[in-house]
Amino acid sequence: MMASTATLDVLGTASDDDGVSSVTVNGVAASSDNEFAQWRAEVPLLEGMNSITVATTDTLGNRNDAAAQVSIERGFLFDKAENIVLDPERRNAILVDESNRVLMKIDAETRMRSEFSGPGAGSGPQWSMPLELLLDDERDRALVFDSGLNALLAVNLANGDRYVLSSDSVGSGPSLAGASMFSLDPALPQIYALSDTELLSINLVNGDRDAIPLSGANIESPRSSRIDKPNNRLLVSAPSNIFAIDLTSGRSTPLMIP
């Protein structure tokens, strides 16, 4: 079982032929208005695994220190997890929780889930619709495209602080509205992305954006992309094929012949 709150509301029932005089949960006295036929206790939870133990005492003083037991993990619950990356230096996994509009981290050793960057962690602009996530490990940051903000943001891997790298108001060039399939070239540093009609490049120093019109084969429903630097191309996977887009001309070519 798992919970994301700092306390847990524990409800239960108790009965004894001689009557029940008290119930405690992890040392917290339970309350009841019907002699513990039904009872309630609010107990604190630590991060990670918690053992919840119910102790009961009857009216004759007989005590059961382990009348019931259960384990509860306290961690951040996520609804729709997308785009996970690994931070090997800190032994964390970082992912986008699209529904809750936060970045989360998962500790590789404890498997503890926690909010990493969002309303409750880190400073900077609040997420609107974070989607694409990349790791820029050479600069110790994550890069996140937020389609609601039409912006590319940098996130400090140590504390979750975030700031806008490129947007309609940061850097020059065409808007990032409708962009997808982001791929990082750390050497430049630069990111390539696709829109319906253009191959976009984003300068990660000043946020400037350039665009090359796409030509050649049409790419329907692209799923992922990778930079093939030696061949100066962007490889894009789609349900029907794998496509190579020339980074200079923007021409798209299918690699698998039907």
TAQUI-V605893 format. One record per residue. N is the residue number from 1. SS is DSSP state (alpha for helix, beta for strand, coil for the rest). D_CENTER is the distance of its C-alpha to the mean C-alpha in whole Angstrom. Layout:
N | SS | D_CENTER
N | SS | D_CENTER
This chain:
1 | coil | 20
2 | beta | 17
3 | beta | 17
4 | coil | 15
5 | coil | 18
6 | coil | 20
7 | beta | 23
8 | beta | 24
9 | beta | 27
10 | beta | 29
11 | beta | 32
12 | beta | 35
13 | coil | 38
14 | coil | 41
15 | coil | 45
16 | coil | 48
17 | coil | 51
18 | coil | 52
19 | coil | 49
20 | beta | 46
21 | beta | 46
22 | beta | 43
23 | beta | 39
24 | beta | 37
25 | beta | 33
26 | coil | 32
27 | coil | 35
28 | beta | 34
29 | beta | 37
30 | coil | 37
31 | beta | 38
32 | coil | 40
33 | coil | 43
34 | coil | 45
35 | coil | 45
36 | coil | 42
37 | coil | 42
38 | coil | 39
39 | beta | 37
40 | beta | 34
41 | beta | 32
42 | beta | 29
43 | beta | 28
44 | beta | 25
45 | coil | 22
46 | coil | 21
47 | coil | 18
48 | beta | 18
49 | beta | 21
50 | beta | 23
51 | beta | 27
52 | beta | 28
53 | beta | 32
54 | beta | 35
55 | beta | 38
56 | beta | 41
57 | beta | 45
58 | beta | 48
59 | coil | 51
60 | coil | 53
61 | coil | 50
62 | coil | 49
63 | beta | 45
64 | beta | 43
65 | beta | 40
66 | beta | 37
67 | beta | 38
68 | beta | 35
69 | beta | 32
70 | beta | 28
71 | beta | 25
72 | beta | 22
73 | beta | 18
74 | beta | 17
75 | coil | 13
76 | coil | 10
77 | coil | 10
78 | coil | 8
79 | coil | 10
80 | coil | 8
81 | beta | 6
82 | beta | 7
83 | beta | 8
84 | beta | 7
85 | beta | 9
86 | beta | 12
87 | beta | 13
88 | coil | 16
89 | coil | 18
90 | coil | 16
91 | coil | 15
92 | beta | 11
93 | beta | 9
94 | beta | 6
95 | beta | 3
96 | beta | 3
97 | beta | 4
98 | coil | 7
99 | coil | 10
100 | coil | 9
101 | coil | 8
102 | beta | 6
103 | beta | 4
104 | beta | 4
105 | beta | 6
106 | beta | 9
107 | beta | 12
108 | coil | 14
109 | coil | 17
110 | coil | 17
111 | coil | 14
112 | coil | 13
113 | beta | 9
114 | beta | 9
115 | beta | 8
116 | beta | 8
117 | beta | 9
118 | beta | 10
119 | coil | 13
120 | coil | 13
121 | beta | 12
122 | coil | 14
123 | coil | 16
124 | coil | 17
125 | coil | 16
126 | coil | 14
127 | coil | 12
128 | coil | 14
129 | coil | 12
130 | beta | 9
131 | beta | 10
132 | beta | 11
133 | beta | 9
134 | beta | 12
135 | beta | 13
136 | beta | 16
137 | alpha | 17
138 | alpha | 21
139 | alpha | 20
140 | coil | 17
141 | beta | 15
142 | beta | 12
143 | beta | 13
144 | beta | 11
145 | beta | 13
146 | beta | 13
147 | coil | 16
148 | coil | 16
149 | coil | 18
150 | coil | 19
151 | beta | 18
152 | beta | 16
153 | beta | 15
154 | beta | 15
155 | beta | 13
156 | beta | 14
157 | coil | 13
158 | coil | 15
159 | coil | 15
160 | coil | 12
161 | coil | 15
162 | beta | 14
163 | beta | 17
164 | beta | 18
165 | beta | 20
166 | beta | 21
167 | coil | 22
168 | coil | 25
169 | coil | 26
170 | coil | 25
171 | coil | 27
172 | coil | 29
173 | coil | 29
174 | coil | 28
175 | coil | 25
176 | coil | 22
177 | coil | 22
178 | coil | 21
179 | coil | 20
180 | beta | 18
181 | beta | 18
182 | beta | 17
183 | beta | 19
184 | beta | 19
185 | beta | 23
186 | coil | 23
187 | coil | 26
188 | coil | 27
189 | coil | 24
190 | beta | 23
191 | beta | 21
192 | beta | 22
193 | beta | 21
194 | beta | 23
195 | coil | 24
196 | coil | 27
197 | coil | 30
198 | beta | 29
199 | beta | 27
200 | beta | 25
201 | beta | 25
202 | beta | 24
203 | beta | 25
204 | coil | 23
205 | coil | 25
206 | coil | 27
207 | coil | 24
208 | coil | 27
209 | beta | 27
210 | beta | 29
211 | beta | 30
212 | beta | 32
213 | beta | 33
214 | coil | 32
215 | beta | 35
216 | beta | 36
217 | coil | 34
218 | coil | 32
219 | coil | 28
220 | coil | 27
221 | coil | 23
222 | beta | 22
223 | beta | 19
224 | beta | 18
225 | beta | 20
226 | beta | 22
227 | beta | 24
228 | beta | 27
229 | alpha | 29
230 | alpha | 32
231 | alpha | 33
232 | coil | 32
233 | beta | 30
234 | beta | 26
235 | beta | 26
236 | beta | 24
237 | beta | 24
238 | beta | 24
239 | coil | 26
240 | coil | 29
241 | coil | 29
242 | beta | 28
243 | beta | 29
244 | beta | 30
245 | beta | 30
246 | beta | 32
247 | coil | 31
248 | coil | 34
249 | coil | 35
250 | coil | 32
251 | beta | 34
252 | beta | 32
253 | beta | 34
254 | beta | 33
255 | coil | 33
256 | coil | 34
257 | coil | 37
258 | coil | 38
